[in-house]
Amino acid sequence: MKKTVLTLALLLFFAFLFAQKPYKGGEVFSKEKVLYGKFEMRMKMIKGSGMLSTFYTIEHNSVEKDYWAEIDIEVLGKNNAQIMSTNVFTNGLNGDLNHSAQEVNLEYSLADNFHIYTLEWTPDYIAWFIDGVEYRRKTGNVVKHMNVPQSYRFNAWISSTPEWVGIINEKAMPAYQYVDWLEYYSFNKSTHEFTKQWRDDFYWFNPIRWTKGYWTFDGNEVDFRAENVYTENGNLVLSITNRKQSLSIFE
């Protein structure tokens, strides 16, 4: 009996071990949800084909079955990290997701230096900025669909769609996304003004505001793990590593 139990335990352990994704990434998400506002943050992003560094808001299955609302800032690590993808996701038919993607092609790398990213989310428009320059403004029914409170998140991950992000460059690992600070401004629908509510300088990881991700999703080549998220020198750091760079196989 003991041998049977031990054998089963070993089989389950190795099944779990080999079911893991080939890479590890980092994600943090807020414990609170907000409806509308302005997010402003200073970040240095990841450079490396196949990899993405992000900030986004999301809510799903909150109002009715299959309801989805998501607003994305995603920097593609390929091509010298000079592309920011902006996107809005809504639920479509048969469980599919509709998206409204638009890429911003820049003349400089978003991985060589820190830049200030701003996302404005109101009942009438969603707008994306880098260093105070507006690159996209979305209006219409898609924006009206975003009328539910959403959590806000950062993550560093690898897409399994090379046509979009490029072929994975393992030589660029470990790769790091740095967040210097994040500010949140609420939105007043009567005055149409933003009011600053708080700022996180990431001198420490605030467990009252944040939770570390420990999961994955289809189309993602990384498992999100807690050790791939930490604070260092006043920065929130999200890393992408391969299994050989892991601290332990027993995380």
Summary of the structure (lengths in Angstrom):
residues: 251
radius of gyration: 19.1
end to end distance: 28.6
largest distance: 71.4
contacts: 774
relative contact order: 0.25
helix: 16%
strand: 48%
